Amino acid sequence: MAICRSLRILVLFGLSIGLLACTNDEVSENSAYSGADQKTYQWKLITSWPKNLPALGTNPQRFADLVKEMTNGRLTIRVYGANELVGGLEVFDAVSQGVAEIGHTASYYWQGKIPGSPFFSSIPFGMTAVEMNAWLEYGGGNELWREIYEPFDLIPVRGGNSGTQMFGWFNKEINSVEDLQGLKMRIPGLGGEVLSRAGATPVTMQASEVFTALQTGALDATEFVSAYNDLAAGYHTAAEYYYYPGWHEPGSALETLFNKTAFETLPKDLQSILMAATEVMNQAVLDEITAGNSESMRTLVEREGVELRRLPDDVLIELKRISDEVVNELAESDPTAKRIYDSYKQFQDTMMAYKLVSEEAFDQARRL
């Protein structure tokens, strides 16, 4: 209910300001009370996640419910989980082609189509959730993101963030870089490329298939999200060791995709409501995961007996070296990717300098 109240305030405030700025003719044309705007719309939203997956899977339905409430039923959205309408890794194409009007997914899946797309989700040893949100909204990230998606008739909007993840679940111990040799691990995006160069075998696999692959030995390891989602997925019953930190996904931004043609056919007030509801979902996903992680971690360790392991420093140092190499190569592979990288890197460097005297300094102080 708090989210609903916040959304009402946000949307009504925005609409009020917009209406005050309009001429009388514009008010007549764009107002929700004009006869033309009473048309109803039935849309579809497809996701890369199982519908019951906490935060990632459940918040798209909450988003749909908020939109229905705020539009008084003028826009209703049916939500489909991965494989219910299309596969989890087919969301980009399906929304681009108009199979569904909205998608909820992650941009690093589309590197094969758009080289610079991983910068809008997560970069190994890159920005955290707070830093990503700031870069997208105030550091020029959103403008670059929309530019690279426009040829696909898509409008991307930030759709949540996992926060800093765990490295993942392993049935083999990692005591040195040599232990990565031949390791079969489900890990998407640039993190997979880094592991490949370290000697492992990365596998791209949608979330719904991972548990069985880990249980049967088709995978030696998998990354997923963090304790809140991992507990719900039951990975602790199929793997022995839980490794951290999540160097590969320090703050993974999710994306809400709108089919641009469909979006632009909507009345202006419905467009504003969709954008406002997406921003509510962006914050709600991060808040829910953050709140759930600490209690879920306690459950995994204290009740389920999970063995929590930190990656050795020498392994992290080598992965950082390879990560820098991979990200620099990506930036040099494409002129647009280079522009995105320059924007991302400049913002990250500025943030890191500030965090040394703010959050990091405070974290050290409260441990005294």
Phi, psi and omega in degrees: 000327178296320178297317180300314180299318180298318181294319178302313181299313183298311184290314182296322177298313181298317180294322180297315179299317181297318182292323179297331182278347184279157167283171179300322179294319181293324178297317180297323183284319191257347184298147177295347184268354179287150184300322182297331185273003178274002176300144178258154183228137175242114184246165176241142176235122180248148184230166175266008187235154168300143185297331183268005179291123183306137176071294182294314183276329186272331183291330173302324176291321176297320175302312180298319179296319178297317180297317179299317180295313185288335179265004182055037177083003179289332177232113176247144186231124175265128185260134177240130174283176179303133177077000177278326175237315174220166178292157182299333181262013179249009187297315183304307182296321184294319179288321178301322182273356178085011175298323172223153182276337184224145173227153175231117191200206179219139190289338184290349176289343191254020182301328179294335178267320186226104186307324184275001187297328181300335181297340182264007173236285181203140179241131178308132182058027183263218188276151177277178183301312181298318180293319178298313180301319181293317180296315182299315187276325188236355182250011178094000182296315182300319181297318178293321180299312181294327179298315185282341179267343185302320179299344180260011180060042182233145171245113177268142177222143179299137189230028180126172177205141182279347193071185180291125185271173167276157177291321174140191187255132188226142170255011174227143177285145176244098180252348180200170178300326181299333181288349176278345184298122176077001182294125178267110186229131172286114179201117183273175170068203183294331176302323177295320178294321178297313179296323178300316180289340176274357176109357180274174177243099181284147180231130173266122186209133179292155191303325185293344183259352192289316186303312182297320180296322179289320182293323184272352181091002175295335173238144172271338186199160173211141164265154174221269177228260179210189194306319184300309179284324183293322177297315180297326180283343176080020183297336180294344178271354183238358180216154189265324188242143180240108187261148175218164001273167179277071182301331186282334181220080183286345179184080190278111177283136171267167180229141167257123181254132173248136169294119189298317180299314180295317182300318185284349175279346182283151171301155185300324182292325177290323175300315181296320179295318178300315181294320179293319179295326178294320178294324175297317179295322179304314180284323184296321180298311181296317180298316182294315180295318179299315181294323184280338187295315186294315179292323179292323178295319177299318179297316181298316185280313188276322183265319185266351176070028179293139179268107182275129183230139172264136176299138177299151182302320183294329177291315179297320179298317179292319179295324176294319179299313180294321180301315178301320179296314182295315182293320177296321178294320178299316181298324182277352185280344188203133183300321179290320176300325179293319177296319179294315179302315181299318178295314181299311185293318179298318180293317180298316180299318179296317180296319181296321178296319180290320184294335177300327182253007179237267186295315181294319178296321179291319178302318178293321183294320184280357173267354181294000000 
